């Protein structure tokens, strides 16, 4: 069992590690290796964002009514990151509109948006954690980890992210994403706690 804070930090650390692997060009790296690293990052980030929307945002609204504006700001930032992930995936798979876009520009946008999301997440989790018992914090940490594994594997920035509509859409999108992953031959490496070490 991990607390909400440790689960968030584990996930954010994993996302940073996977981003580093996606961006780096290692000697002897085959083109397929880079694609797999990029997919690993895109999937993990998408799943993490969906899990935070599913678990952390409702907890923030419930335990700290004053956190509502911070939750709205987080959602705006998360959607901006999801749009950057859509561009990265499109570039990865050769979509015509993104062929001329430099990878450096794509990764800079993704890195900037990820840092913004991480900062807001840490603020939200700190506020929520102050109001939780240790048992509640462990329960939310476990729920967050489980939700990430069940979340969509592709970014959906234009779909609802909160409330009942957001929960329903995430469930449907998760199933549809897995079908498309199978068609494309995407191997999904799940986001797991303490992966980074």
N, C-alpha and C positions, 0 to 999 in steps of 0.2 A: 504494500500500500504506500502510495505517495501522497503528499499534500497537493493542494491546488497549485501553490507556488512552485513546488519542485517539478510538477508535471509540465507547467508552462515553461519553466527554465530548461527542462530536458528537451521539450519540443523545439524551443527557439534555438538551442544549441545545435540540435540535429539539423534544423533548417539552414543555419549558417554553414555547417559542415558540408551539407549537400550542395549548397550554392557554390561553395569553394570548389568542390569536385566538378560541378557543371561548368564553371568558368575556366578552370585550369586546363592547360594543354600539356599533358605529361608525355615525356619521351616514350615512344613505343605504343602510345594509345591509339587504338583502332577507331575509325569513325563510329562504329556501333557502340563503343564504350562511352564515347561522349554523349551520344543520343540517350543511352541508358542512364547516365548520370543526370542529364537534363530532365528526363522523365521522372527520375526519382525525386528530384527537387520539386518539380511542378506538382506531382502527386502529393507529396508530404505537405507542401505549403497549402494546397487547396484543402486537404483533409483537416489540417490544423485550423484554418480559418473557419471552416464549417463547424468544427467542434466547439470553437470559442463562441460562435454565434448561437449554437445550440445549448451550451452549458453555462458559460461564463456570463454572457449578457443577461439572461434571465435571473441569474443569481445576483448580479449587480443591481438590477432593478428591484429585486425583492429585498435585499439586505441593506441597500443604500439608495433611497429615493433620489438623493442629490446627485447620484452618479448617472442619471439619465442623459444629461448633456454630454458627458464623457462617452457613454455608450453610443450615442448618435455620431459623435466625432470618430469613434472607433469604426463604426460601420462605413462611414464615408472613406476612411483610410483603407479599410479592408477591400472595399469595392475598387478603389484605385489600384491597389496591389493586384487584385484579380484581373483587372484590365491589362496590366503589365504582363501578367502570366499568360493571358490569351495571346498577346503579341509574341511572347517567347515561344509558346507552343506553335503558333502559326509560322514563325521563322524556322523553328526546328523541323517542321514537316513541309516546308517549301511553299507556303501560301504565296501566291503571286504578289499581293500587296506588300509583303514584308521581305521579299528576296533582296531588295536593294538596301535594306536597313542593316547597319553594322551591328554585329553581336555586342560590341563594346557599348554601344548606345542602349541596346536592350538590357544588358546586365546592369548598367548604371541606373536605369530607371527602376528595375526590379529591386536592386540593393537599397536604393533610397526609400522606396515604398515599404520594403520589409522593415527597415530601421524605424520608420514612422509607426508602423503597426506594432512592432515589438515594444516601443516606448509606451504607447497607449495601453497595450495589454498589461504591461507591468504595473501601470498606474491603477487600472481597473482591479487587477488581482490584489494589489496591496490594499485598496479600499475595502474590497469584499472580505479579504482574509482577516482584517482587523475585527470584523463582526461575526466571524465563524468560530465555533468550537473546534477543537482538534479533530474530533470525530467527523464533523461536517466538512472540514477541509480535506480530510482523507477521502471521504465519500465523493466530493466534487472532483478531486484529482483522479480518482478511479473512473468516474463517469466521463470525464474529459478524454482520458486515454481510450476508453471503449468507443466513445462517439467518433473519435478521429479515425479509428479503424473501419467504421461503418459509413463514413462520409463520402461524398462525391470525390472522384479522382480527377475531375476537370473543373476549371474555374467557370462560374456562371455569374458574372458580375451584374447582369441585368434582371436576374430573378429575385424574388423576395428573399430577404435574409433574416427577418425577425417575425415573431408571432407564430400563430398556427400555420399561416400560409408558408412561411419560411421553413418550418419543420416538415410540412408535407412535400414541398418542392425539393428539399434536400434528400428525402427518402426516395422520391421518384428519380431524381437526377443521379443518385448513387447507383441505382439499378441500371439505368440507361448507360451511364458511364462505363460500368463494368462490361456491358455488352459491346460497346465501341472499343474498349481496351482489348477485348478478345479478338474482334475483327482486325484491329491494327497490329496485333501481336505485341502489345505493350505489356511488359513484365512489371508488375506492381510490387514494389518493396514497401511494405506497410510502415507507417510511422509508429515506432514503439518507444516506450519509456526507456530512458537511460541508454539509448543506442549510441550516443556520442561518447560514452565512456565513463 
